[in-house]
Amino acid sequence: MTVQTPLDLAHAAHEAAPEDDALRLRFHERLLDAELVLPVAEETAAAVAPRVFDLSDGSFVLAFDRD
């Protein structure tokens, strides 16, 4: 069983009715309120470098709303 986070639920609602501006805004609100986990490639005392994935569409950084 997969546990749905508030961000997952807001995204599913928005995907089900993409024309609904209130649902779109609710998703963005949940995204802004979420504590995100960011995989790092390198961490030093001075800085943290996120792990960057280079794909054919461009470079991406992943973030997760749970460990």
C-alpha positions in Angstrom: 0.0 0.0 0.0 1.4 3.4 -1.0 0.9 6.2 1.4 -0.3 9.4 -0.3 1.2 12.6 1.0 -0.8 15.9 0.9 1.4 16.9 -2.1 0.4 13.6 -3.9 -3.3 14.1 -3.2 -3.1 17.8 -4.5 -1.3 16.7 -7.6 -3.8 13.9 -8.3 -6.7 16.3 -7.9 -5.1 18.8 -10.2 -4.4 16.1 -12.8 -8.0 15.0 -12.7 -9.3 18.5 -13.5 -6.4 20.5 -15.1 -8.8 23.4 -16.0 -9.7 24.0 -12.4 -7.6 27.0 -11.3 -8.4 26.4 -7.6 -7.0 22.9 -7.7 -3.9 24.1 -9.6 -3.3 26.8 -6.9 -3.8 24.3 -4.1 -1.2 22.0 -5.7 1.3 24.9 -5.8 0.4 25.9 -2.2 1.1 22.3 -1.0 4.4 22.3 -3.0 5.5 25.5 -1.4 4.5 24.2 2.1 6.3 20.9 1.6 9.6 20.0 3.3 11.5 18.5 0.4 14.4 16.0 0.4 17.1 16.8 -2.2 19.7 14.1 -3.2 23.1 15.6 -3.0 26.1 14.8 -5.1 28.6 16.5 -2.8 28.6 18.1 0.6 31.4 20.1 2.1 31.6 22.4 5.1 31.1 25.4 2.8 28.4 24.2 0.3 26.0 21.5 -0.7 25.8 20.5 -4.4 22.6 18.9 -5.6 22.7 15.8 -7.7 22.1 16.9 -11.3 20.7 14.4 -13.9 21.6 15.3 -17.5 19.0 14.0 -19.9 18.3 14.7 -23.5 15.6 17.3 -22.6 18.1 19.2 -20.3 19.5 19.0 -16.8 17.2 18.2 -13.8 17.4 18.1 -10.1 15.0 15.8 -8.2 13.2 16.6 -4.9 11.1 14.3 -2.9 8.4 15.1 -0.2 9.4 12.0 1.9 12.6 10.0 2.6 
